[in-house]
Amino acid sequence: MIQHPEIIQGGMGIGVSSWKLARAVSQCGQMGVVSGTALDTVFARRLQEGDPGGDLRRALGRFPFQDVAQEILKRYFIEGGKKADEAYRPIPMHSINSPRPLIELTVAANFSEVYLAKENHNGLVGINFLEKIQLPTLYSIYGAMLAGVGYILMGAGIPRTIPGILDDFVAGRPTRLRLDVSGAAGDEEFASSFHPAEFFCRRTPSVKRPLFVAIVSSATLATTLVRKSTGRVDGFVVEGPTAGGHNAPPRGLLKLSEKGEPLYGERDDPDLQKIRALGAPFWLAGSYFTYERFAEALELGAVGVQVGTPFAFCEESGIDAQWKRRVIANVRAGSLSIFTDPFGSPTGFPFKVVQTEGSLSEEPVYEARKRVCDMGYLRQAFRTPDGTLGYRCAAEPVESYVMKGGNAEDTIGRKCLCNGLISTIGLGQVRSGATHEPPLITAGDDLIKIANYLLPDRDTYHASDVILSILHPTPAL
């Protein structure tokens, strides 16, 4: 019988759930999770920073395809790191026909992140992906499986085909992922495909199937996945609207509060009785990071809880130290607030934003930023008149978006999450005039409660403090 973890550390943002955080949680006996979002860009930029400590190069040294590893190092590694006012070398944006070097980088980056999280211990490690980010998915999953990832977690969509893709990789078969394409006719199908043995032109290592856990917000979605997925669904994370990052939109007609946030009601509460009846283990997420809420989750039939926000601001997380200090100072001062932005994300999903001085949460900072889309993970694929695929993002320059058939109204208030989130971990692109992209920090509604982990003489805390406070009824510190 599988012994599932009581605590799943959330796979947050771009690089917030880094291998260092996942490793720390896993070594405490729970499940550490790395974020699989934009790992190719994160990896390339870390190499250009000089790879302090040599961790990435050590991981690449264990990558099964050493010729590929050496080419990646030649392309991106800078001894001693690039100059502070020098731009990062860009990588191509993914498409249905991503260039070979980009696919190689994506596989290697996901392998390395998982390898480092698992290195020299036997704890559980998972990786988190967003279903809406489809173009790099096959390469990302395969890279994580090469490193022996234990769990694949995926939300922000309906990941019905992922279980079958895992089975294909285990069997050594070619696999494909159908893409969501705006404007496609009912009988048209666009898909990305990947056959590792053919791509790498050699016999590839055997891989084990990780458990697949879908992140859902309703019993309806969970039931659909159990009945219609292409393979076995091994569990669910049931996430409520207080969780950080993207939230599922409220059911029915969108209504906003006086502050301009989406209003959630009883219809948005998941039917846990129906989810229990599916027979798969589940974890509850969204403000479940106290002992009392943990105990409540167990009473409701959950195996445990998924926790994000407290881990996001602990010492081991990937958030840049200056922004971590700033948020924690605001928590201490009682001046911190979270805004659930109904229109900020290019995906159309509500997105939680920490209101922080100097970040994209401030209107003057947002207005001063020149709109640019040069990472492209949240672009929407669309069918062009000649039947090929184009790509557009509601956060790109308005003229470009409209020229590609988009509606100008859809660009109002949209923020570039890709550039904002990667800036949060200190890897923001350098623009003309040596200015860096401003960050965008996300967290759950109960961020203020991380004050519980802070002793009077300390402005930091560790992942182990979070775990102890969840599992024990008395204050851990």
C-alpha angles and dihedrals in degrees: 000000000000115000103216121199121257091218127041113193108223121250097235135191122311109324096339089111091052127171089261093059094042090049093051092051093045092051088055090061098260131098117280115201129198121208111244094195114120092343091151091061093041091051094048092049093047089054090051088052086062098258095259109218092018095254097138092047090049090053092046087053088065095045109120094230106058096176088060092046092054093049090052091051092049091050101045115011116103116188107233092006134270122292115275093242094045120102121242115253104256124234121216119267116251120257137165085277102039113182117258097248090054092052090049091050092049094051092046095046093052091045092051096047092052093041092055092046090053098039116134099349139076101228127127118274127183136176128223125216135178115234090213090064097070109152098074095033101102094048092044094051093047092051091051091048091051087061092049100252111189102208136024113205121189135175140149094084142011107301094191097144099047097087090056091048090055089052091050093053092049091051093046092241127143111258139194140200121212111228128223104239123184113227096015115146118246094255095043122100128190119187142168116226137196135184108179097198091051094042095050092037094227144072108292127215117266114254133204123232113253119215112263118226118183120209108223139168100202143038089236092063093043091051092048091052094049093049103037108028118117092239144358120326107207100193149325140247106211106207127196128207094260091070119106127253119024117005127198109257117253115269116257127008114357112251124182132211124233087270090054097252125135114265117229124198143177091293088065094057108103116239099240092183090063092044091051089051090060088072097226123121115257139190126207121230136188118070095354098128102110128081090245093054091044090054089047091053091052091050089053090057100262122142088223143299141291113226126192119152100057090049091048092067100037122111095263098051123106098242110121111261095239093056092043090053092047094052093045090050089053090049090053091047092049090234099115125114138177124215122199099215110207094193107027099092119075087222093068091238119124111260128200116229128189108227100234132163112251095019133105088266087081114082095221090053091048093048093047093054115096109232111246134157109202102138098046103188094136097045117131117231114228135183114249122214091260092055098254127116127265128181131221137171127202089223095057122095107304095233091054092048093050092045087058092055099268125140113251091219089064090064096060111117094353114149129204099246092179096061094034096052096045089050088057089067093048098260100104118149118257112235131196112302090034091275118149126224109263117246129247114208122199130192141151126274093261096058090123088069093070083086084082089073096051119094116207092257097041133076095182138055136184137243088249090060090057093049094048092050091053097047099041129061095218124068108278095214 
